[in-house]
């Protein structure tokens, strides 16, 4: 029996963990075979870049839900007025002077994975650039499979099978003034219970191990004293953001960026408020049987 020829052409951007996908999303949106092929690619390359796309917000949500259930945010101030599953990151303003969306400018919080401070994080993410600044705002991803491989053997043996404690307050202290400084919203986030997640995740399909040690939220390691954790955590953080593991992407209008937070970390360059920017993001839940999903 002849195997089906792949429909999707790709180009590696960094080793095997970041890949450019050469296909218009609208050409495969309703093609189950192509979506299955794309899922297989994503399990091996957790960062995928689709350049020069043209998508309505409803189409972005539809494409997202081919991979997992979309989340909706409780923060109405950054939510799309058209699709509740989409949030905006922007330097643009409404007529009343409020920013269109959140996280408008300044520095990022450095290397991180989304929602690690939540008990049940949603690890899938897409970011669609509709208005992209000329300068600044480049986005970086770091390969956490490679981070695990970089760790000394004794550190691997020490952390495998242990949970970490992840706390929002640590990230909050790193946020710039334009992020989440509203007192009521901040209090709601700061009151979240600590999350417990494994420090090492294993991909159920490929068997590869990924480090899951977010420098912005990890505050303790199960079974280690504060002194021992203080020695080990910088080793984990250095491996997680090592330059050899990083793909840097210059975003252009129409770029659709898709990544798996279970086996990558990301950050961006500083954003300037004098340049227009509008990015649209969806966050979605991945199946534990198919992806690196933290579950303590």
Backbone as CSV, one residue per row, in Angstrom:
resi,resn,N_x,N_y,N_z,CA_x,CA_y,CA_z,C_x,C_y,C_z
1,UNK,0.847,-1.191,0.000,0.000,0.000,0.000,0.882,1.241,0.000
2,UNK,0.599,2.173,-0.894,1.417,3.382,-0.991,1.050,4.349,0.127
3,UNK,2.082,4.928,0.743,1.824,5.911,1.788,1.400,7.231,1.145
4,UNK,0.582,7.972,1.889,0.105,9.247,1.378,1.241,10.262,1.344
5,UNK,1.374,10.951,0.220,2.420,11.966,0.106,2.079,13.165,0.995
6,UNK,3.068,13.728,1.671,2.774,14.892,2.510,2.315,16.070,1.670
7,UNK,1.350,16.812,2.208,0.837,17.996,1.518,1.581,19.256,1.919
8,UNK,2.289,19.189,3.019,2.805,20.412,3.629,4.324,20.461,3.522
9,UNK,4.823,21.546,2.938,6.267,21.746,2.800,6.756,22.586,3.980
10,UNK,7.905,22.212,4.539,8.458,22.921,5.695,9.933,23.213,5.484
11,UNK,10.428,24.179,6.246,11.854,24.527,6.256,12.306,24.657,7.703
12,UNK,13.346,23.939,8.127,13.839,24.109,9.498,14.364,25.527,9.716
13,UNK,14.057,26.087,10.874,14.557,27.409,11.248,15.635,27.312,12.318
14,UNK,15.570,26.276,13.145,16.573,26.035,14.178,16.508,24.563,14.536
15,UNK,17.544,23.817,14.230,17.585,22.372,14.479,16.243,21.776,14.090
16,UNK,15.603,21.048,14.990,14.292,20.475,14.667,13.166,21.124,15.454
17,UNK,13.469,22.049,16.348,12.407,22.516,17.237,11.640,23.717,16.688
18,UNK,12.172,24.419,15.688,11.466,25.542,15.079,11.430,25.347,13.567
19,UNK,10.241,25.487,12.989,10.020,25.154,11.587,9.119,26.192,10.936
20,UNK,9.455,26.559,9.706,8.533,27.373,8.913,7.651,26.443,8.086
21,UNK,6.350,26.719,8.110,5.375,25.906,7.390,4.887,26.696,6.182
22,UNK,5.106,26.137,4.985,4.794,26.854,3.750,3.415,26.463,3.238
23,UNK,2.394,26.973,3.888,1.035,26.692,3.438,0.110,27.788,3.958
24,UNK,-0.806,28.274,3.128,-1.823,29.186,3.649,-2.759,28.428,4.589
25,UNK,-2.971,28.961,5.761,-3.818,28.291,6.737,-5.204,28.012,6.164
26,UNK,-5.729,28.948,5.367,-7.079,28.764,4.826,-7.153,27.592,3.850
27,UNK,-6.019,27.188,3.290,-6.019,26.048,2.371,-6.169,24.712,3.090
28,UNK,-5.841,24.679,4.377,-5.876,23.407,5.106,-6.857,23.413,6.266
29,UNK,-7.512,24.539,6.494,-8.364,24.694,7.666,-9.425,23.606,7.757
30,UNK,-9.971,23.218,6.628,-11.045,22.219,6.625,-10.612,20.911,5.970
31,UNK,-9.305,20.646,6.010,-8.753,19.417,5.442,-8.255,18.538,6.590
32,UNK,-9.015,17.533,7.014,-8.620,16.717,8.179,-7.267,16.042,8.005
33,UNK,-6.953,15.565,6.782,-5.666,14.904,6.573,-4.511,15.882,6.772
34,UNK,-4.668,17.094,6.252,-3.613,18.094,6.400,-3.447,18.497,7.871
35,UNK,-4.541,18.616,8.589,-4.459,18.960,10.012,-3.742,17.861,10.785
36,UNK,-4.040,16.594,10.480,-3.341,15.490,11.134,-1.851,15.514,10.825
37,UNK,-1.511,15.835,9.577,-0.102,15.944,9.208,0.563,17.075,9.992
38,UNK,-0.163,18.177,10.134,0.378,19.316,10.866,0.568,18.977,12.345
39,UNK,-0.350,18.234,12.917,-0.195,17.809,14.312,1.056,16.956,14.488
40,UNK,1.295,16.066,13.534,2.504,15.250,13.601,3.765,16.085,13.522
41,UNK,3.758,17.105,12.664,4.905,18.011,12.560,5.106,18.759,13.875
42,UNK,4.006,19.205,14.473,4.102,20.029,15.674,4.614,19.225,16.858
43,UNK,4.317,17.947,16.907,4.816,17.114,17.989,6.340,16.989,17.939
44,UNK,6.910,17.164,16.762,8.374,17.102,16.621,9.011,18.497,16.648
45,UNK,8.293,19.500,16.160,8.797,20.877,16.075,7.827,21.785,16.817
46,UNK,8.045,22.027,18.101,7.048,22.727,18.913,6.901,24.212,18.633
47,UNK,7.747,24.783,17.757,7.541,26.151,17.285,7.333,26.094,15.779
48,UNK,6.178,26.593,15.320,5.891,26.603,13.887,5.500,28.018,13.461
49,UNK,6.063,28.453,12.341,5.857,29.800,11.825,5.142,29.712,10.477
50,UNK,4.013,30.400,10.347,3.283,30.515,9.082,3.368,31.980,8.663
51,UNK,4.067,32.261,7.590,4.256,33.652,7.178,3.131,34.123,6.261
52,UNK,2.883,35.451,6.351,2.003,36.150,5.408,0.622,35.519,5.304
53,UNK,0.005,35.319,6.432,-1.355,34.787,6.461,-2.371,35.931,6.445
54,UNK,-3.574,35.609,6.009,-4.675,36.569,6.022,-5.872,35.886,6.666
55,UNK,-6.120,36.201,7.932,-7.122,35.482,8.714,-8.075,36.447,9.418
56,UNK,-9.365,36.169,9.303,-10.344,36.824,10.156,-10.214,36.226,11.564
57,UNK,-10.706,36.958,12.569,-10.601,36.447,13.933,-11.346,35.115,14.094
58,UNK,-12.485,34.972,13.455,-13.221,33.710,13.560,-12.427,32.565,12.955
59,UNK,-11.644,32.842,11.907,-10.820,31.806,11.275,-9.640,31.439,12.150
60,UNK,-9.076,32.433,12.846,-7.998,32.144,13.793,-8.497,31.224,14.909
61,UNK,-9.687,31.478,15.402,-10.261,30.617,16.443,-10.525,29.220,15.895
62,UNK,-11.058,29.128,14.697,-11.323,27.820,14.094,-10.042,27.016,13.917
63,UNK,-8.993,27.682,13.457,-7.719,26.986,13.278,-7.172,26.532,14.629
64,UNK,-7.250,27.389,15.624,-6.793,27.027,16.961,-7.504,25.782,17.461
65,UNK,-8.795,25.729,17.261,-9.580,24.624,17.828,-9.414,23.322,17.054
66,UNK,-8.638,23.339,15.988,-8.228,22.075,15.373,-7.221,21.341,16.259
67,UNK,-6.612,22.069,17.224,-5.544,21.503,18.054,-5.936,21.352,19.514
68,UNK,-6.894,22.145,19.972,-7.295,22.053,21.367,-8.372,23.055,21.699
69,UNK,-8.950,22.914,22.870,-10.033,23.782,23.310,-9.515,25.166,23.666
70,UNK,-10.087,26.200,23.040,-9.683,27.575,23.309,-10.086,27.993,24.721
71,UNK,-9.213,28.750,25.360,-9.515,29.368,26.642,-10.111,30.754,26.418
72,UNK,-10.894,31.222,27.367,-11.326,32.619,27.373,-10.799,33.261,28.646
73,UNK,-10.364,34.503,28.528,-9.764,35.189,29.661,-10.819,35.903,30.490
74,UNK,-10.534,36.066,31.762,-11.389,36.855,32.621,-11.105,38.340,32.520
75,UNK,-10.043,38.692,31.800,-9.655,40.107,31.666,-10.323,40.711,30.446
76,UNK,-11.462,41.338,30.664,-12.213,41.928,29.556,-11.470,43.097,28.927
77,UNK,-10.524,43.696,29.655,-9.807,44.855,29.128,-8.865,44.499,27.987
78,UNK,-8.482,43.239,27.860,-7.577,42.851,26.778,-8.237,41.901,25.788
79,UNK,-9.516,41.635,25.989,-10.235,40.684,25.146,-10.730,41.341,23.867
80,UNK,-10.682,40.590,22.765,-11.252,41.072,21.512,-12.748,41.357,21.701
81,UNK,-13.258,42.467,21.122,-14.695,42.719,21.195,-15.501,41.836,20.253
82,UNK,-14.802,41.062,19.406,-15.473,40.244,18.392,-15.409,38.747,18.689
83,UNK,-14.314,38.293,19.311,-14.124,36.870,19.610,-13.589,36.756,21.032
84,UNK,-14.369,36.175,21.920,-13.961,36.119,23.321,-12.736,35.239,23.555
85,UNK,-12.403,34.386,22.574,-11.241,33.503,22.713,-9.924,34.202,22.372
86,UNK,-9.978,35.435,21.897,-8.781,36.155,21.449,-8.491,37.312,22.390
87,UNK,-7.207,37.466,22.734,-6.766,38.653,23.462,-5.810,39.449,22.591
88,UNK,-5.729,40.754,22.877,-4.892,41.675,22.105,-3.679,42.098,22.912
89,UNK,-2.531,42.177,22.230,-1.349,42.877,22.731,-1.125,44.032,21.766
90,UNK,-1.102,45.257,22.269,-1.093,46.372,21.322,-0.535,47.642,21.937
91,UNK,0.004,48.504,21.058,0.378,49.861,21.445,-0.694,50.859,21.022
92,UNK,-1.721,50.400,20.328,-2.806,51.262,19.869,-3.702,51.634,21.044
93,UNK,-4.473,52.716,20.857,-5.372,53.166,21.914,-6.777,53.389,21.363
94,UNK,-7.758,53.172,22.240,-9.133,53.541,21.927,-9.290,55.055,22.051
95,UNK,-10.452,55.550,21.633,-10.708,56.991,21.673,-10.655,57.537,23.099
96,UNK,-10.948,56.683,24.091,-10.921,57.147,25.486,-9.527,57.150,26.091
97,UNK,-8.521,56.762,25.299,-7.143,56.771,25.772,-6.652,55.461,26.332
98,UNK,-7.539,54.487,26.516,-7.122,53.174,27.017,-6.437,52.374,25.915
99,UNK,-5.451,51.566,26.318,-4.775,50.724,25.344,-5.725,49.658,24.792
100,UNK,-5.542,49.356,23.512,-6.268,48.253,22.885,-5.530,46.974,23.263
101,UNK,-5.946,46.350,24.341,-5.257,45.152,24.793,-4.274,45.440,25.906
102,UNK,-3.432,44.455,26.196,-2.510,44.571,27.315,-1.067,44.397,26.902
103,UNK,-0.171,44.499,27.877,1.257,44.269,27.667,1.770,45.130,26.513
104,UNK,1.462,46.426,26.568,1.640,47.279,25.391,3.090,47.595,25.072
105,UNK,3.888,47.886,26.076,5.248,48.325,25.764,6.231,47.905,26.839
106,UNK,7.470,48.402,26.696,8.487,48.088,27.671,9.081,46.707,27.465
107,UNK,9.775,46.242,28.510,10.438,44.949,28.452,9.465,43.809,28.743
108,UNK,9.821,42.639,28.269,9.099,41.433,28.643,9.616,40.968,30.013
109,UNK,9.060,39.883,30.514,9.503,39.366,31.814,10.632,38.351,31.662
110,UNK,11.302,38.384,30.528,12.398,37.475,30.217,11.834,36.071,29.978
111,UNK,12.713,35.066,29.956,12.285,33.726,29.579,11.161,33.229,30.479
112,UNK,10.116,32.671,29.861,9.004,32.128,30.626,8.176,31.191,29.759
113,UNK,7.358,30.387,30.404,6.301,29.619,29.757,4.983,30.139,30.294
114,UNK,3.971,30.205,29.440,2.692,30.774,29.859,1.970,29.868,30.842
115,UNK,1.343,30.511,31.817,0.413,29.883,32.766,1.063,28.855,33.698
116,UNK,2.368,28.873,33.850,2.986,27.903,34.765,2.512,28.087,36.197
117,UNK,2.032,29.281,36.540,1.550,29.557,37.891,0.133,29.033,38.111
118,UNK,-0.497,28.488,37.079,-1.842,27.948,37.227,-1.788,26.448,37.517
119,UNK,-2.764,25.983,38.273,-2.810,24.565,38.638,-2.980,23.710,37.388
120,UNK,-3.781,24.170,36.424,-3.986,23.449,35.156,-3.662,24.390,33.999
121,UNK,-2.391,24.553,33.677,-2.042,25.489,32.604,-2.483,24.986,31.234
122,UNK,-2.905,25.927,30.397,-3.156,25.626,28.985,-1.859,25.900,28.239
123,UNK,-1.328,24.901,27.555,0.033,25.012,27.028,0.121,25.369,25.550
124,UNK,-0.982,25.321,24.809,-0.935,25.695,23.400,-1.132,27.181,23.214
125,UNK,-0.426,27.785,22.248,-0.547,29.222,22.016,-0.344,29.542,20.536
126,UNK,-1.128,30.506,20.051,-0.917,31.087,18.727,-0.906,32.601,18.875
127,UNK,-0.046,33.254,18.094,0.065,34.711,18.101,0.081,35.175,16.653
128,UNK,-0.842,36.049,16.310,-1.030,36.493,14.918,-0.765,37.985,14.842
129,UNK,0.204,38.365,14.003,0.579,39.761,13.871,-0.185,40.455,12.754
130,UNK,-1.062,41.392,13.113,-1.799,42.137,12.090,-1.191,43.516,11.839
131,UNK,-0.559,44.076,12.857,0.172,45.338,12.698,1.443,45.210,13.513
132,UNK,2.587,45.171,12.824,3.854,44.840,13.470,4.805,46.022,13.369
133,UNK,5.483,46.394,14.455,6.383,47.542,14.420,7.605,47.307,13.544
134,UNK,8.154,48.396,13.060,9.349,48.302,12.219,10.561,47.866,13.034
135,UNK,10.685,48.388,14.248,11.843,48.095,15.097,11.380,47.474,16.410
136,UNK,12.212,46.595,16.946,11.939,46.009,18.256,10.846,44.959,18.204
137,UNK,10.640,44.317,19.342,9.568,43.343,19.454,9.875,41.981,18.886
138,UNK,11.143,41.710,18.487,11.476,40.358,18.025,11.126,39.352,19.124
139,UNK,10.690,38.159,18.703,10.282,37.123,19.648,11.281,35.979,19.600
140,UNK,11.594,35.429,20.759,12.575,34.355,20.900,11.914,33.151,21.547
141,UNK,12.308,31.974,21.091,11.903,30.724,21.749,13.154,29.926,22.107
142,UNK,13.086,29.232,23.225,14.187,28.372,23.663,13.682,26.938,23.778
143,UNK,14.443,26.017,23.232,14.104,24.596,23.154,14.356,23.913,24.495
144,UNK,13.301,23.490,25.167,13.466,22.875,26.482,13.778,21.382,26.424
145,UNK,13.639,20.750,25.259,14.222,19.418,25.079,15.748,19.546,25.144
146,UNK,16.246,20.541,24.425,17.684,20.784,24.447,18.178,21.205,25.813
147,UNK,17.329,21.929,26.555,17.716,22.341,27.910,17.916,21.128,28.808
148,UNK,17.010,20.162,28.709,17.171,18.925,29.487,18.483,18.229,29.121
149,UNK,18.770,18.149,27.834,19.990,17.474,27.388,21.247,18.186,27.867
150,UNK,21.163,19.501,28.078,22.328,20.273,28.513,22.630,20.102,29.996
151,UNK,21.660,19.686,30.770,21.877,19.596,32.212,22.917,18.537,32.549
152,UNK,23.767,18.802,33.532,24.680,17.751,34.011,23.885,16.539,34.498
153,UNK,24.454,15.367,34.364,23.759,14.136,34.722,23.304,14.132,36.174
154,UNK,24.131,14.687,37.059,23.742,14.664,38.471,22.524,15.546,38.726
155,UNK,22.409,16.644,37.975,21.241,17.513,38.117,20.012,16.840,37.519
156,UNK,20.174,16.165,36.381,19.066,15.412,35.816,18.527,14.396,36.820
157,UNK,19.438,13.652,37.430,19.024,12.623,38.384,18.372,13.233,39.621
158,UNK,18.843,14.422,40.001,18.305,15.077,41.193,16.877,15.569,40.984
159,UNK,16.566,16.116,39.803,15.255,16.766,39.612,14.205,15.849,38.987
160,UNK,14.608,14.794,38.279,13.614,13.957,37.615,12.722,13.286,38.654
161,UNK,11.430,13.374,38.437,10.464,12.821,39.376,10.055,13.779,40.476
162,UNK,10.676,14.963,40.526,10.308,15.945,41.549,9.376,17.006,40.960
163,UNK,8.518,17.542,41.814,7.693,18.679,41.443,8.373,19.979,41.837
164,UNK,8.041,21.028,41.125,8.420,22.377,41.514,7.198,23.125,42.016
165,UNK,7.434,24.173,42.795,6.361,25.077,43.225,6.447,26.342,42.389
166,UNK,5.311,26.713,41.766,5.262,27.844,40.836,4.286,28.878,41.396
167,UNK,4.731,30.126,41.463,3.964,31.173,42.160,3.884,32.435,41.304
168,UNK,2.668,32.967,41.168,2.465,34.162,40.342,3.178,35.391,40.906
169,UNK,3.267,35.491,42.220,3.857,36.686,42.829,5.271,36.949,42.325
170,UNK,6.015,35.899,42.025,7.375,36.087,41.521,7.342,36.788,40.161
171,UNK,6.437,36.358,39.289,6.333,37.010,37.983,5.817,38.431,38.112
172,UNK,4.853,38.635,38.988,4.271,39.968,39.180,5.338,40.999,39.510
173,UNK,6.318,40.585,40.309,7.381,41.513,40.703,8.251,41.927,39.522
174,UNK,8.200,41.153,38.415,9.021,41.448,37.247,8.280,42.255,36.183
175,UNK,6.960,42.414,36.330,6.173,43.047,35.275,6.507,44.523,35.159
176,UNK,6.466,45.035,33.904,6.667,46.470,33.725,5.381,47.209,34.085
177,UNK,5.476,48.513,34.209,4.372,49.319,34.735,3.136,49.305,33.853
178,UNK,3.262,48.920,32.591,2.123,48.932,31.683,1.401,47.594,31.639
179,UNK,1.864,46.619,32.396,1.197,45.318,32.368,0.061,45.283,33.387
180,UNK,0.194,44.474,34.397,-0.928,44.214,35.295,-0.732,44.948,36.615
181,UNK,-0.882,46.276,36.593,-0.687,47.051,37.800,-1.998,47.569,38.398
182,UNK,-3.135,47.248,37.766,-4.434,47.562,38.342,-4.600,46.771,39.635
183,UNK,-4.935,47.454,40.713,-4.925,46.825,42.028,-5.906,45.654,42.130
184,UNK,-7.125,45.836,41.620,-8.132,44.779,41.741,-7.728,43.539,40.953
185,UNK,-7.245,43.745,39.700,-6.830,42.598,38.878,-5.594,41.932,39.469
186,UNK,-4.683,42.745,39.965,-3.462,42.185,40.554,-3.784,41.345,41.774
187,UNK,-4.687,41.824,42.624,-5.031,41.067,43.824,-5.634,39.713,43.472
188,UNK,-6.450,39.669,42.418,-7.055,38.407,42.009,-5.984,37.417,41.568
189,UNK,-4.973,37.894,40.840,-3.903,37.016,40.391,-2.999,36.607,41.552
190,UNK,-2.711,37.554,42.430,-1.814,37.267,43.546,-2.439,36.318,44.565
191,UNK,-3.752,36.197,44.535,-4.423,35.297,45.472,-4.506,33.868,44.945
192,UNK,-3.997,33.620,43.726,-4.012,32.262,43.186,-3.176,31.334,44.068
193,UNK,-3.624,30.107,44.283,-2.801,29.160,45.058,-1.547,28.783,44.285
194,UNK,-0.508,28.406,44.993,0.699,27.905,44.327,0.344,26.676,43.486
195,UNK,1.036,26.541,42.362,0.856,25.374,41.500,2.028,24.419,41.684
196,UNK,1.752,23.137,41.599,2.781,22.106,41.668,2.843,21.391,40.319
197,UNK,4.026,21.426,39.676,4.195,20.757,38.386,5.513,19.990,38.368
198,UNK,5.579,18.903,37.601,6.859,18.206,37.439,7.902,19.120,36.791
199,UNK,9.128,18.999,37.219,10.215,19.774,36.620,10.664,19.197,35.280
200,UNK,10.278,17.964,35.006,10.645,17.297,33.757,9.374,16.701,33.156
201,UNK,9.090,17.052,31.903,7.930,16.519,31.196,8.412,15.570,30.099
202,UNK,7.675,14.502,29.889,8.007,13.544,28.841,6.919,13.552,27.777
203,UNK,7.320,13.744,26.526,6.353,13.762,25.433,5.803,12.350,25.237
204,UNK,4.482,12.176,25.291,3.927,10.821,25.237,4.072,10.152,23.873
205,UNK,4.275,10.917,22.827,4.418,10.351,21.486,5.872,10.074,21.116
206,UNK,6.756,11.021,21.437,8.151,10.895,21.019,9.059,10.345,22.114
207,UNK,8.608,10.420,23.372,9.438,9.972,24.484,10.512,10.959,24.891
208,UNK,10.575,12.112,24.239,11.610,13.096,24.583,11.275,13.789,25.899
209,UNK,12.323,14.138,26.659,12.150,14.822,27.928,12.442,16.309,27.771
210,UNK,11.613,17.109,28.427,11.760,18.561,28.373,11.847,19.120,29.785
211,UNK,12.739,20.082,29.972,12.817,20.800,31.243,11.613,21.731,31.355
212,UNK,10.996,21.770,32.533,9.842,22.645,32.771,10.141,23.464,34.021
213,UNK,10.987,24.473,33.834,11.472,25.265,34.965,11.419,26.740,34.586
214,UNK,10.272,27.349,34.780,10.034,28.750,34.413,10.730,29.670,35.416
215,UNK,11.714,30.450,34.978,12.438,31.312,35.924,11.567,32.382,36.569
216,UNK,10.426,32.716,35.933,9.585,33.794,36.454,8.581,33.323,37.498
217,UNK,8.447,32.009,37.687,7.453,31.530,38.656,7.967,30.428,39.581
218,UNK,9.031,29.724,39.218,9.515,28.613,40.041,10.186,29.161,41.299
219,UNK,9.666,28.730,42.468,10.182,29.262,43.735,10.734,28.191,44.660
220,UNK,10.431,26.918,44.412,10.907,25.860,45.305,10.893,24.538,44.558
221,UNK,11.669,23.575,45.066,11.740,22.240,44.479,11.446,21.223,45.570
222,UNK,10.514,20.357,45.285,10.081,19.331,46.241,11.268,18.529,46.769
223,UNK,11.348,18.416,48.091,12.363,17.584,48.722,13.720,18.231,48.871
224,UNK,13.899,19.452,48.370,15.181,20.152,48.509,15.045,21.278,49.520
225,UNK,16.069,21.469,50.306,16.087,22.606,51.221,16.158,23.901,50.419
226,UNK,15.857,25.012,51.071,15.950,26.301,50.389,17.360,26.528,49.858
227,UNK,18.362,26.115,50.639,19.757,26.317,50.224,20.084,25.469,48.997
228,UNK,19.629,24.199,48.992,19.901,23.330,47.854,19.147,23.793,46.616
229,UNK,17.900,24.222,46.802,17.127,24.733,45.667,17.772,25.998,45.103
230,UNK,18.312,26.835,45.977,18.975,28.056,45.523,20.227,27.740,44.718
231,UNK,20.836,26.593,44.970,21.996,26.176,44.170,21.565,25.599,42.823
232,UNK,20.463,24.828,42.837,20.064,24.090,41.638,19.312,24.966,40.643
233,UNK,18.438,25.841,41.126,17.578,26.580,40.195,18.353,27.431,39.185
234,UNK,19.425,28.127,39.574,20.176,28.861,38.551,20.761,27.963,37.458
235,UNK,21.086,26.734,37.795,21.588,25.788,36.785,20.476,25.458,35.798
236,UNK,19.260,25.262,36.309,18.112,24.992,35.437,17.815,26.197,34.547
237,UNK,17.850,27.383,35.129,17.509,28.581,34.368,18.556,28.877,33.291
238,UNK,19.820,28.631,33.618,20.880,28.856,32.620,20.719,27.899,31.450
239,UNK,20.407,26.651,31.736,20.192,25.679,30.655,18.973,26.051,29.829
240,UNK,17.913,26.500,30.485,16.669,26.808,29.787,16.785,27.918,28.774
241,UNK,17.625,28.887,29.033,17.774,30.012,28.111,19.108,30.046,27.395
242,UNK,19.790,28.907,27.291,21.126,28.897,26.697,21.065,29.370,25.242
243,UNK,21.972,30.257,24.817,21.913,30.827,23.463,21.894,29.790,22.344
244,UNK,22.513,28.638,22.543,22.556,27.627,21.493,21.184,27.018,21.220
245,UNK,20.239,27.235,22.129,18.918,26.616,22.014,17.858,27.592,21.520
246,UNK,18.264,28.794,21.120,17.318,29.885,20.890,17.086,30.141,19.405
247,UNK,15.815,30.263,19.035,15.430,30.753,17.710,14.850,32.160,17.879
248,UNK,15.396,33.116,17.106,14.925,34.501,17.137,14.120,34.775,15.875
249,UNK,12.917,35.349,16.060,12.046,35.594,14.914,11.714,37.075,14.800
250,UNK,12.005,37.648,13.631,11.576,39.002,13.294,10.165,38.906,12.727
251,UNK,9.198,39.414,13.460,7.805,39.271,13.072,7.459,40.285,11.984
252,UNK,6.719,39.815,10.979,6.184,40.680,9.930,4.665,40.599,9.932
253,UNK,4.043,41.597,9.327,2.588,41.588,9.230,2.119,40.279,8.596
254,UNK,1.141,39.658,9.207,0.596,38.415,8.680,1.249,37.162,9.199
255,UNK,2.291,37.279,9.999,2.926,36.084,10.561,2.028,35.467,11.630
256,UNK,1.850,34.166,11.548,1.144,33.400,12.568,2.167,32.507,13.253
257,UNK,2.308,32.663,14.556,3.304,31.960,15.354,2.572,30.989,16.269
258,UNK,3.038,29.764,16.310,2.351,28.716,17.053,3.391,27.954,17.869
259,UNK,3.133,27.774,19.177,4.130,27.079,19.981,3.483,26.301,21.121
260,UNK,4.270,25.382,21.649,3.866,24.496,22.737,4.641,24.917,23.980
261,UNK,3.934,25.455,24.975,4.578,25.917,26.212,5.096,24.789,27.082
262,UNK,4.699,23.554,26.786,5.187,22.435,27.584,6.633,22.079,27.320
263,UNK,7.173,22.491,26.180,8.566,22.131,25.844,9.333,23.298,25.237
264,UNK,8.835,24.525,25.416,9.564,25.721,24.999,9.394,26.800,26.064
265,UNK,10.296,27.765,26.048,10.085,29.045,26.723,10.201,30.135,25.672
266,UNK,9.729,31.352,26.005,9.782,32.445,25.048,9.952,33.779,25.768
267,UNK,10.326,34.767,25.014,10.405,36.151,25.478,10.400,37.052,24.250
268,UNK,10.323,38.343,24.458,10.407,39.287,23.337,11.316,40.444,23.686
269,UNK,11.753,41.148,22.639,12.519,42.377,22.836,11.600,43.488,23.333
270,UNK,12.217,44.559,23.790,11.464,45.719,24.261,10.567,46.263,23.155
271,UNK,9.366,46.700,23.551,8.428,47.323,22.626,8.426,48.826,22.836
272,UNK,8.422,49.564,21.727,8.318,51.026,21.789,6.873,51.435,21.564
273,UNK,6.416,52.398,22.366,5.019,52.832,22.268,4.771,53.759,21.091
274,UNK,5.837,54.266,20.454,5.632,55.187,19.333,5.520,54.461,17.995
275,UNK,5.481,53.133,18.018,5.293,52.371,16.791,4.047,51.500,16.929
276,UNK,3.204,51.472,15.888,1.951,50.707,15.986,2.195,49.211,16.069
277,UNK,1.401,48.555,16.898,1.497,47.105,17.064,0.133,46.569,17.457
278,UNK,-0.291,45.501,16.804,-1.502,44.786,17.201,-1.281,43.308,16.943
279,UNK,-1.172,42.550,18.016,-1.002,41.105,17.957,-2.224,40.461,18.595
280,UNK,-2.678,39.353,17.996,-3.859,38.653,18.493,-3.449,37.246,18.922
281,UNK,-3.842,36.877,20.148,-3.386,35.596,20.675,-4.553,34.711,21.110
282,UNK,-4.393,33.442,20.806,-5.281,32.428,21.372,-4.454,31.504,22.261
283,UNK,-5.092,31.000,23.293,-4.484,30.038,24.207,-5.413,28.829,24.269
284,UNK,-4.840,27.624,24.222,-5.702,26.455,24.115,-5.094,25.262,24.839
285,UNK,-5.973,24.341,25.214,-5.581,23.167,25.987,-5.217,22.018,25.061
286,UNK,-4.078,21.403,25.332,-3.604,20.265,24.551,-3.885,18.960,25.271
287,UNK,-4.074,17.908,24.500,-4.378,16.599,25.058,-3.117,15.979,25.673
288,UNK,-3.243,15.500,26.916,-2.094,14.925,27.615,-1.557,13.684,26.913
289,UNK,-2.380,13.022,26.109,-1.915,11.839,25.396,-1.112,12.126,24.155
290,UNK,-1.062,13.420,23.763,-0.384,13.791,22.518,0.725,14.814,22.687
291,UNK,0.789,15.493,23.845,1.726,16.595,24.020,2.301,16.586,25.446
292,UNK,3.361,17.372,25.648,3.943,17.562,26.986,3.004,18.422,27.811
293,UNK,2.194,17.816,28.617,1.252,18.573,29.455,1.625,18.359,30.921
294,UNK,1.919,19.434,31.666,2.299,19.271,33.071,1.129,18.776,33.896
295,UNK,1.359,17.711,34.601,0.328,17.176,35.493,1.034,16.563,36.694
296,UNK,0.851,17.179,37.823,1.526,16.730,39.044,0.826,15.503,39.615
